[in-house]
Amino acid sequence: MDITLEQPTRARLITADDTEIPVSATLRYLTSDPLAVHLEFPPEVSLDGDGVTWTFARALLEEGLRRPAGSGDVHLWPCGLARTVLEFHSPFGLALLHFPTPALRRFLLRTYDVVATGHEDMDAVVDRGLSALFGSV
C-alpha cells in the first residue's frame, strides 16, 4: 500500500536586497518514491504563475539539518538552531529560503516512521525507473 505524507510549512524567501517574503510550501513524501522528498510551492510564489516542485534526496535533507550539504541544484545548511537554509538553482536563477528547522525535522522523522532508513524497497524503485526509462521496449 502506497502512503503519502504531506506537511504544510512556511518559509521566508530572501530577495537580492535581503528582504524576507513569507511563502507557503508543502513537504511531501511518497512511499512509492522512498529515497526522495518533494517540496511544492504554490503558483503565486513562482515567476511564471505555475506551481513549482523541487525533488531531492531524503538523505540530503537529513544531512542539511546538521551541516552544509548538497551539490548541483539543491543546497541546505543549518542557520543557528531555529532555521535551515535551502538554496535552489535553476536555469532562471537562484532562490534562497529560510525554513523553520523544527518543521523540517518533524517531517523527516515522520518519513522514517513510514519507511526507515535502509528499509526502502529498492527493487520497486529500480523497476519503476527502468520502466520509465525503457517503457514497453
TORRO-446984 format. One record per atom (N, C-alpha, C): residue number from 0; residue in three letters; chain; x, y, z. Coordinates in nm, 4 decimals. Example, Ala and Ser with C-alpha at 12.3 -4.5 7.8 and 13.67 -1.06 7.14 Angstrom:
BEGIN
bake_marmi_ronu_u_v_w
0_ALA_A_1.3190_-0.5690_0.7800
0_ALA_A_1.2300_-0.4500_0.7800
0_ALA_A_1.3200_-0.3300_0.7800
1_SER_A_1.2850_-0.2250_0.7080
1_SER_A_1.3670_-0.1060_0.7140
1_SER_A_1.2900_0.0030_0.7870
# end
This chain:
BEGIN
bake_marmi_ronu_u_v_w
0_MET_A_0.0834_-0.1174_0.0000
0_MET_A_0.0000_0.0000_0.0000
0_MET_A_0.0888_0.1250_0.0000
1_ASP_A_0.0633_0.2144_-0.0937
1_ASP_A_0.1382_0.3389_-0.1011
1_ASP_A_0.0819_0.4398_-0.0011
2_ILE_A_0.1731_0.5089_0.0664
2_ILE_A_0.1362_0.6112_0.1639
2_ILE_A_0.1978_0.7426_0.1196
3_THR_A_0.1224_0.8497_0.1331
3_THR_A_0.1718_0.9844_0.1057
3_THR_A_0.1622_1.0657_0.2332
4_LEU_A_0.2751_1.1249_0.2722
4_LEU_A_0.2764_1.2187_0.3848
4_LEU_A_0.2832_1.3593_0.3289
5_GLU_A_0.2043_1.4481_0.3856
5_GLU_A_0.2096_1.5895_0.3472
5_GLU_A_0.2163_1.6741_0.4726
6_GLN_A_0.2947_1.7787_0.4651
6_GLN_A_0.3051_1.8711_0.5772
6_GLN_A_0.3184_2.0133_0.5239
7_PRO_A_0.2163_2.0951_0.5436
7_PRO_A_0.2285_2.2362_0.5053
7_PRO_A_0.3348_2.3026_0.5935
8_THR_A_0.4040_2.3980_0.5379
8_THR_A_0.5049_2.4715_0.6140
8_THR_A_0.5149_2.6131_0.5603
9_ARG_A_0.5802_2.6959_0.6357
9_ARG_A_0.6043_2.8346_0.5949
9_ARG_A_0.7540_2.8516_0.5783
10_ALA_A_0.7913_2.9417_0.4905
10_ALA_A_0.9322_2.9737_0.4684
10_ALA_A_0.9434_3.1235_0.4480
11_ARG_A_1.0654_3.1706_0.4421
11_ARG_A_1.0921_3.3116_0.4142
11_ARG_A_1.1853_3.3150_0.2938
12_LEU_A_1.1357_3.3704_0.1832
12_LEU_A_1.2152_3.3880_0.0628
12_LEU_A_1.3034_3.5105_0.0829
13_ILE_A_1.4331_3.4952_0.0630
13_ILE_A_1.5286_3.6047_0.0798
13_ILE_A_1.5556_3.6642_-0.0581
14_THR_A_1.5261_3.7915_-0.0731
14_THR_A_1.5442_3.8585_-0.2022
14_THR_A_1.6862_3.9128_-0.2146
15_ALA_A_1.7193_3.9627_-0.3331
15_ALA_A_1.8528_4.0162_-0.3597
15_ALA_A_1.8869_4.1332_-0.2681
16_ASP_A_1.7856_4.2077_-0.2228
16_ASP_A_1.8122_4.3206_-0.1326
16_ASP_A_1.7902_4.2825_0.0144
17_ASP_A_1.7957_4.1522_0.0438
17_ASP_A_1.7831_4.0972_0.1795
17_ASP_A_1.6469_4.1191_0.2437
18_THR_A_1.5449_4.1438_0.1637
18_THR_A_1.4084_4.1479_0.2140
18_THR_A_1.3614_4.0035_0.2300
19_GLU_A_1.2834_3.9775_0.3340
19_GLU_A_1.2274_3.8446_0.3564
19_GLU_A_1.0788_3.8461_0.3251
20_ILE_A_1.0373_3.7583_0.2355
20_ILE_A_0.8982_3.7489_0.1945
20_ILE_A_0.8433_3.6140_0.2414
21_PRO_A_0.7349_3.6133_0.3193
21_PRO_A_0.6786_3.4850_0.3632
21_PRO_A_0.6155_3.4104_0.2450
22_VAL_A_0.6412_3.2802_0.2399
22_VAL_A_0.5821_3.1948_0.1365
22_VAL_A_0.5339_3.0659_0.2026
23_SER_A_0.4340_3.0077_0.1424
23_SER_A_0.3866_2.8782_0.1899
23_SER_A_0.4446_2.7695_0.1003
24_ALA_A_0.4539_2.6512_0.1554
24_ALA_A_0.5045_2.5360_0.0811
24_ALA_A_0.4451_2.4101_0.1429
25_THR_A_0.4553_2.3006_0.0712
25_THR_A_0.4114_2.1717_0.1225
25_THR_A_0.5241_2.0715_0.1060
26_LEU_A_0.5597_2.0073_0.2154
26_LEU_A_0.6552_1.8969_0.2124
26_LEU_A_0.5766_1.7704_0.1831
27_ARG_A_0.6290_1.6870_0.0941
27_ARG_A_0.5577_1.5642_0.0561
27_ARG_A_0.6565_1.4486_0.0511
28_TYR_A_0.6112_1.3339_0.1002
28_TYR_A_0.6902_1.2106_0.0944
28_TYR_A_0.5993_1.0987_0.0475
29_LEU_A_0.6461_1.0215_-0.0492
29_LEU_A_0.5693_0.9116_-0.1070
29_LEU_A_0.6435_0.7810_-0.0826
30_THR_A_0.5753_0.6829_-0.0269
30_THR_A_0.6420_0.5540_-0.0081
30_THR_A_0.6742_0.4887_-0.1413
31_SER_A_0.6068_0.5308_-0.2465
31_SER_A_0.6379_0.4783_-0.3793
31_SER_A_0.7675_0.5380_-0.4359
32_ASP_A_0.8191_0.6429_-0.3712
32_ASP_A_0.9448_0.7075_-0.4096
32_ASP_A_1.0239_0.7315_-0.2806
33_PRO_A_1.0675_0.6233_-0.2137
33_PRO_A_1.1127_0.6322_-0.0746
33_PRO_A_1.2452_0.7044_-0.0512
34_LEU_A_1.3215_0.7292_-0.1540
34_LEU_A_1.4506_0.7957_-0.1357
34_LEU_A_1.4410_0.9470_-0.1495
35_ALA_A_1.3242_0.9968_-0.1885
35_ALA_A_1.3099_1.1388_-0.2211
35_ALA_A_1.2109_1.2093_-0.1289
36_VAL_A_1.2289_1.3403_-0.1188
36_VAL_A_1.1286_1.4281_-0.0604
36_VAL_A_1.0943_1.5320_-0.1657
37_HIS_A_0.9737_1.5815_-0.1587
37_HIS_A_0.9257_1.6787_-0.2557
37_HIS_A_0.8846_1.8041_-0.1795
38_LEU_A_0.9240_1.9176_-0.2318
38_LEU_A_0.8890_2.0461_-0.1729
38_LEU_A_0.8129_2.1238_-0.2782
39_GLU_A_0.6846_2.1457_-0.2519
39_GLU_A_0.5963_2.2079_-0.3502
39_GLU_A_0.5627_2.3508_-0.3101
40_PHE_A_0.5730_2.4394_-0.4083
40_PHE_A_0.5386_2.5790_-0.3881
40_PHE_A_0.4177_2.6123_-0.4737
41_PRO_A_0.3235_2.6905_-0.4228
41_PRO_A_0.2021_2.7242_-0.4985
41_PRO_A_0.2324_2.8215_-0.6125
42_PRO_A_0.1408_2.8326_-0.7080
42_PRO_A_0.1623_2.9186_-0.8254
42_PRO_A_0.1949_3.0639_-0.7916
43_GLU_A_0.1372_3.1168_-0.6845
43_GLU_A_0.1570_3.2586_-0.6556
43_GLU_A_0.2995_3.2941_-0.6131
44_VAL_A_0.3841_3.1944_-0.5861
44_VAL_A_0.5223_3.2278_-0.5487
44_VAL_A_0.6232_3.1980_-0.6593
45_SER_A_0.5741_3.1579_-0.7775
45_SER_A_0.6670_3.1293_-0.8872
45_SER_A_0.6673_3.2438_-0.9879
46_LEU_A_0.7723_3.2487_-1.0651
46_LEU_A_0.7862_3.3556_-1.1638
46_LEU_A_0.6848_3.3450_-1.2770
47_ASP_A_0.6490_3.2216_-1.3158
47_ASP_A_0.5598_3.2045_-1.4303
47_ASP_A_0.4145_3.1767_-1.3925
48_GLY_A_0.3844_3.1789_-1.2639
48_GLY_A_0.2468_3.1573_-1.2215
48_GLY_A_0.2058_3.0120_-1.2149
49_ASP_A_0.2996_2.9202_-1.2347
49_ASP_A_0.2725_2.7770_-1.2214
49_ASP_A_0.3314_2.7290_-1.0894
50_GLY_A_0.2718_2.6279_-1.0297
50_GLY_A_0.3295_2.5691_-0.9104
50_GLY_A_0.4656_2.5086_-0.9425
51_VAL_A_0.5505_2.5026_-0.8445
51_VAL_A_0.6859_2.4508_-0.8623
51_VAL_A_0.7104_2.3415_-0.7592
52_THR_A_0.7652_2.2290_-0.8033
52_THR_A_0.8025_2.1214_-0.7128
52_THR_A_0.9510_2.0930_-0.7283
53_TRP_A_1.0200_2.0930_-0.6153
53_TRP_A_1.1610_2.0538_-0.6114
53_TRP_A_1.1670_1.9164_-0.5457
54_THR_A_1.2395_1.8246_-0.6065
54_THR_A_1.2547_1.6897_-0.5536
54_THR_A_1.4029_1.6662_-0.5291
55_PHE_A_1.4331_1.6174_-0.4100
55_PHE_A_1.5724_1.5894_-0.3768
55_PHE_A_1.5774_1.4752_-0.2761
56_ALA_A_1.6968_1.4250_-0.2506
56_ALA_A_1.7140_1.3065_-0.1673
56_ALA_A_1.6745_1.3320_-0.0223
57_ARG_A_1.6062_1.2356_0.0339
57_ARG_A_1.5723_1.2421_0.1755
57_ARG_A_1.6999_1.2481_0.2595
58_ALA_A_1.8038_1.1772_0.2169
58_ALA_A_1.9321_1.1802_0.2878
58_ALA_A_1.9941_1.3204_0.2845
59_LEU_A_1.9704_1.3953_0.1765
59_LEU_A_2.0213_1.5320_0.1679
59_LEU_A_1.9524_1.6203_0.2714
60_LEU_A_1.8231_1.6044_0.2888
60_LEU_A_1.7517_1.6799_0.3911
60_LEU_A_1.8079_1.6480_0.5289
61_GLU_A_1.8280_1.5206_0.5561
61_GLU_A_1.8825_1.4812_0.6865
61_GLU_A_2.0202_1.5439_0.7101
62_GLU_A_2.1075_1.5347_0.6119
62_GLU_A_2.2418_1.5899_0.6278
62_GLU_A_2.2378_1.7424_0.6414
63_GLY_A_2.1551_1.8080_0.5606
63_GLY_A_2.1475_1.9531_0.5623
63_GLY_A_2.0929_2.0113_0.6915
64_LEU_A_2.0235_1.9309_0.7692
64_LEU_A_1.9774_1.9769_0.9008
64_LEU_A_2.0915_1.9805_1.0020
65_ARG_A_2.2007_1.9083_0.9720
65_ARG_A_2.3144_1.9008_1.0646
65_ARG_A_2.4358_1.9822_1.0208
66_ARG_A_2.4563_1.9913_0.8879
66_ARG_A_2.5753_2.0595_0.8364
66_ARG_A_2.5503_2.0963_0.6903
67_PRO_A_2.6321_2.1847_0.6323
67_PRO_A_2.6142_2.2191_0.4912
67_PRO_A_2.6191_2.0936_0.4036
68_ALA_A_2.5240_2.0852_0.3122
68_ALA_A_2.5130_1.9662_0.2275
68_ALA_A_2.4576_2.0059_0.0919
69_GLY_A_2.4878_1.9240_-0.0059
69_GLY_A_2.4295_1.9414_-0.1382
69_GLY_A_2.5298_1.9841_-0.2419
70_SER_A_2.4955_1.9512_-0.3628
70_SER_A_2.5712_1.9946_-0.4795
70_SER_A_2.4710_2.0029_-0.5933
71_GLY_A_2.5066_2.0686_-0.6974
71_GLY_A_2.4116_2.0802_-0.8073
71_GLY_A_2.3030_2.1813_-0.7772
72_ASP_A_2.1779_2.1409_-0.7948
72_ASP_A_2.0650_2.2338_-0.7885
72_ASP_A_2.0131_2.2628_-0.6479
73_VAL_A_2.0430_2.1771_-0.5509
73_VAL_A_1.9873_2.1942_-0.4168
73_VAL_A_2.0996_2.1910_-0.3128
74_HIS_A_2.1007_2.2938_-0.2280
74_HIS_A_2.1962_2.3030_-0.1176
74_HIS_A_2.1180_2.3347_0.0092
75_LEU_A_2.1612_2.2788_0.1218
75_LEU_A_2.0971_2.3040_0.2509
75_LEU_A_2.2048_2.3243_0.3558
76_TRP_A_2.1740_2.4070_0.4557
76_TRP_A_2.2636_2.4198_0.5693
76_TRP_A_2.1879_2.4781_0.6872
77_PRO_A_2.2314_2.4395_0.8092
77_PRO_A_2.1685_2.4971_0.9278
77_PRO_A_2.2105_2.6425_0.9440
78_CYS_A_2.1178_2.7227_0.9948
78_CYS_A_2.1433_2.8641_1.0235
78_CYS_A_2.1001_2.8862_1.1681
79_GLY_A_2.1904_2.8559_1.2613
79_GLY_A_2.1540_2.8553_1.4018
79_GLY_A_2.0709_2.7323_1.4330
80_LEU_A_2.0022_2.7348_1.5454
80_LEU_A_1.9219_2.6189_1.5859
80_LEU_A_1.7801_2.6229_1.5305
81_ALA_A_1.7336_2.7406_1.4941
81_ALA_A_1.5928_2.7568_1.4600
81_ALA_A_1.5635_2.7546_1.3106
82_ARG_A_1.6654_2.7787_1.2268
82_ARG_A_1.6388_2.7893_1.0827
82_ARG_A_1.7336_2.7012_1.0026
83_THR_A_1.6829_2.6583_0.8889
83_THR_A_1.7628_2.5865_0.7901
83_THR_A_1.7460_2.6595_0.6582
84_VAL_A_1.8556_2.6781_0.5883
84_VAL_A_1.8541_2.7469_0.4598
84_VAL_A_1.8489_2.6427_0.3491
85_LEU_A_1.7589_2.6640_0.2547
85_LEU_A_1.7550_2.5836_0.1328
85_LEU_A_1.7820_2.6770_0.0166
86_GLU_A_1.8736_2.6371_-0.0683
86_GLU_A_1.9119_2.7168_-0.1853
86_GLU_A_1.8845_2.6318_-0.3092
87_PHE_A_1.8024_2.6853_-0.3982
87_PHE_A_1.7637_2.6151_-0.5201
87_PHE_A_1.8207_2.6887_-0.6405
88_HIS_A_1.8859_2.6155_-0.7290
88_HIS_A_1.9415_2.6728_-0.8515
88_HIS_A_1.8634_2.6200_-0.9714
89_SER_A_1.8282_2.7082_-1.0622
89_SER_A_1.7608_2.6680_-1.1855
89_SER_A_1.8192_2.7503_-1.2992
90_PRO_A_1.7846_2.7179_-1.4239
90_PRO_A_1.8314_2.7993_-1.5362
90_PRO_A_1.7825_2.9440_-1.5286
91_PHE_A_1.6782_2.9689_-1.4488
91_PHE_A_1.6204_3.1024_-1.4385
91_PHE_A_1.6781_3.1839_-1.3239
92_GLY_A_1.7592_3.1210_-1.2401
92_GLY_A_1.8188_3.1937_-1.1288
92_GLY_A_1.8284_3.1092_-1.0044
93_LEU_A_1.8354_3.1778_-0.8926
93_LEU_A_1.8578_3.1145_-0.7639
93_LEU_A_1.7496_3.1610_-0.6667
94_ALA_A_1.7038_3.0692_-0.5816
94_ALA_A_1.6100_3.1042_-0.4754
94_ALA_A_1.6710_3.0609_-0.3429
95_LEU_A_1.6691_3.1509_-0.2475
95_LEU_A_1.7231_3.1255_-0.1142
95_LEU_A_1.6088_3.1398_-0.0144
96_LEU_A_1.5832_3.0345_0.0626
96_LEU_A_1.4718_3.0343_0.1563
96_LEU_A_1.5168_2.9884_0.2935
97_HIS_A_1.4574_3.0468_0.3971
97_HIS_A_1.4770_3.0020_0.5344
97_HIS_A_1.3529_2.9233_0.5754
98_PHE_A_1.3745_2.8049_0.6297
98_PHE_A_1.2658_2.7223_0.6813
98_PHE_A_1.2860_2.7022_0.8307
99_PRO_A_1.1795_2.6870_0.9067
99_PRO_A_1.1947_2.6541_1.0484
99_PRO_A_1.2493_2.5113_1.0616
100_THR_A_1.3634_2.4992_1.1258
100_THR_A_1.4277_2.3678_1.1414
100_THR_A_1.3359_2.2668_1.2099
101_PRO_A_1.2637_2.3032_1.3166
101_PRO_A_1.1762_2.2029_1.3797
101_PRO_A_1.0726_2.1442_1.2830
102_ALA_A_1.0206_2.2245_1.1925
102_ALA_A_0.9214_2.1732_1.0960
102_ALA_A_0.9859_2.0728_1.0005
103_LEU_A_1.1049_2.1053_0.9520
103_LEU_A_1.1753_2.0125_0.8623
103_LEU_A_1.2115_1.8846_0.9342
104_ARG_A_1.2592_1.8966_1.0580
104_ARG_A_1.2980_1.7783_1.1351
104_ARG_A_1.1752_1.6910_1.1644
105_ARG_A_1.0635_1.7544_1.2007
105_ARG_A_0.9400_1.6797_1.2282
105_ARG_A_0.8966_1.6011_1.1040
106_PHE_A_0.9013_1.6666_0.9876
106_PHE_A_0.8644_1.5991_0.8636
106_PHE_A_0.9577_1.4809_0.8374
107_LEU_A_1.0880_1.5020_0.8509
107_LEU_A_1.1847_1.3953_0.8265
107_LEU_A_1.1588_1.2765_0.9182
108_LEU_A_1.1351_1.3029_1.0455
108_LEU_A_1.1074_1.1942_1.1393
108_LEU_A_0.9794_1.1193_1.1024
109_ARG_A_0.8800_1.1903_1.0533
109_ARG_A_0.7566_1.1240_1.0080
109_ARG_A_0.7851_1.0311_0.8912
110_THR_A_0.8760_1.0715_0.7998
110_THR_A_0.9085_0.9836_0.6865
110_THR_A_0.9754_0.8568_0.7354
111_TYR_A_1.0600_0.8678_0.8395
111_TYR_A_1.1277_0.7498_0.8932
111_TYR_A_1.0308_0.6588_0.9672
112_ASP_A_0.9225_0.7147_1.0218
112_ASP_A_0.8198_0.6311_1.0831
112_ASP_A_0.7516_0.5434_0.9787
113_VAL_A_0.7434_0.5940_0.8558
113_VAL_A_0.6766_0.5198_0.7483
113_VAL_A_0.7734_0.4243_0.6781
114_VAL_A_0.8939_0.4736_0.6458
114_VAL_A_0.9969_0.3910_0.5818
114_VAL_A_1.1300_0.4240_0.6491
115_ALA_A_1.1792_0.3320_0.7291
115_ALA_A_1.3048_0.3531_0.7999
115_ALA_A_1.4218_0.3542_0.7017
116_THR_A_1.5266_0.4276_0.7390
116_THR_A_1.6485_0.4284_0.6575
116_THR_A_1.6986_0.2857_0.6416
117_GLY_A_1.7324_0.2501_0.5203
117_GLY_A_1.7811_0.1156_0.4919
117_GLY_A_1.6718_0.0155_0.4610
118_HIS_A_1.5467_0.0551_0.4778
118_HIS_A_1.4348_-0.0355_0.4505
118_HIS_A_1.3545_0.0059_0.3271
119_GLU_A_1.4130_0.0935_0.2470
119_GLU_A_1.3475_0.1337_0.1233
119_GLU_A_1.3414_0.0127_0.0297
120_ASP_A_1.2310_-0.0027_-0.0401
120_ASP_A_1.2140_-0.1138_-0.1339
120_ASP_A_1.2850_-0.0777_-0.2639
121_MET_A_1.4133_-0.1090_-0.2700
121_MET_A_1.4946_-0.0703_-0.3856
121_MET_A_1.4551_-0.1464_-0.5118
122_ASP_A_1.4063_-0.2696_-0.4988
122_ASP_A_1.3634_-0.3448_-0.6172
122_ASP_A_1.2515_-0.2707_-0.6891
123_ALA_A_1.1546_-0.2215_-0.6127
123_ALA_A_1.0436_-0.1482_-0.6733
123_ALA_A_1.0919_-0.0171_-0.7349
124_VAL_A_1.1854_0.0518_-0.6675
124_VAL_A_1.2392_0.1769_-0.7201
124_VAL_A_1.3102_0.1526_-0.8517
125_VAL_A_1.3930_0.0487_-0.8579
125_VAL_A_1.4663_0.0168_-0.9807
125_VAL_A_1.3694_-0.0236_-1.0913
126_ASP_A_1.2701_-0.1048_-1.0580
126_ASP_A_1.1711_-0.1462_-1.1587
126_ASP_A_1.0977_-0.0269_-1.2175
127_ARG_A_1.0548_0.0666_-1.1323
127_ARG_A_0.9847_0.1849_-1.1818
127_ARG_A_1.0778_0.2707_-1.2681
128_GLY_A_1.2019_0.2850_-1.2258
128_GLY_A_1.2981_0.3636_-1.3025
128_GLY_A_1.3242_0.3025_-1.4398
129_LEU_A_1.3426_0.1717_-1.4431
129_LEU_A_1.3660_0.1049_-1.5716
129_LEU_A_1.2425_0.1131_-1.6604
130_SER_A_1.1252_0.0982_-1.6012
130_SER_A_1.0021_0.1113_-1.6808
130_SER_A_0.9881_0.2510_-1.7387
131_ALA_A_1.0197_0.3519_-1.6595
131_ALA_A_1.0115_0.4886_-1.7085
131_ALA_A_1.1147_0.5136_-1.8179
132_LEU_A_1.2304_0.4543_-1.8027
132_LEU_A_1.3373_0.4756_-1.8987
132_LEU_A_1.3118_0.4033_-2.0303
133_PHE_A_1.2672_0.2787_-2.0217
133_PHE_A_1.2538_0.1967_-2.1422
133_PHE_A_1.1103_0.1782_-2.1895
134_GLY_A_1.0132_0.2144_-2.1067
134_GLY_A_0.8737_0.1994_-2.1466
134_GLY_A_0.8403_0.0545_-2.1747
135_SER_A_0.7808_0.0296_-2.2850
135_SER_A_0.7406_-0.1071_-2.3194
135_SER_A_0.8339_-0.1700_-2.4220
136_VAL_A_0.9577_-0.1233_-2.4273
136_VAL_A_1.0561_-0.1772_-2.5229
136_VAL_A_1.0877_-0.3183_-2.4897
# end
